[in-house]
């Protein structure tokens, strides 16, 4: 759907226009749809991080896509 199109457009823009060599995505651990999408787009899980949001700590996956 729309998210897949957005991720594809962002990665294409980053690769072709910005000439970046890596994109990092930080995703809440319970967001299974997003993690599946990133993995289908070639992102690889590289770690986890606890992030504070509105006074609470939440665990997030860190994904990377090397260009």
C-alpha positions in Angstrom: 0.0 0.0 0.0 1.0 3.5 0.7 3.7 2.8 3.2 5.5 0.5 0.7 5.4 3.2 -1.9 6.7 5.8 0.6 9.6 3.6 1.7 10.5 2.8 -1.9 10.4 6.5 -2.9 12.4 7.6 0.2 15.1 5.0 -0.5 15.3 5.8 -4.2 15.6 9.5 -3.4 18.3 8.9 -0.7 20.3 6.7 -3.1 20.0 8.7 -6.3 19.7 12.4 -5.2 21.3 12.5 -1.7 24.0 9.9 -2.4 23.7 8.5 1.1 25.3 5.2 2.0 23.0 4.0 4.7 19.4 4.6 6.0 18.5 3.9 9.6 14.9 3.2 10.7 13.8 3.0 14.3 10.5 1.1 14.8 8.5 0.3 18.0 9.0 -3.4 18.7 5.2 -4.1 18.6 4.8 -2.6 15.1 5.0 -5.9 13.2 3.6 -4.5 9.9 6.4 -1.9 9.7 9.2 -4.4 10.6 7.9 -6.8 7.9 7.8 -4.0 5.4 11.3 -2.9 6.2 12.6 -6.4 5.9 10.9 -6.9 2.5 12.6 -3.7 1.4 16.0 -5.0 2.3 16.5 -3.5 5.7 18.4 -5.6 8.3 17.8 -5.5 12.0 21.0 -4.2 13.6 20.0 -3.7 17.2 17.5 -2.5 19.8 17.2 0.7 21.8 15.1 1.9 24.7 13.6 5.3 23.9 11.7 7.5 26.2 8.4 8.9 24.9 6.0 10.9 27.1 7.7 9.8 30.3 7.7 6.1 29.5 10.4 3.8 28.1 9.7 1.8 25.0 11.8 -0.8 23.3 12.5 -0.2 19.5 14.1 -2.2 16.8 16.9 -0.4 14.8 17.0 -1.3 11.1 19.6 -0.3 8.5 19.7 -0.4 4.7 23.2 -0.1 3.2 23.1 1.5 -0.2 
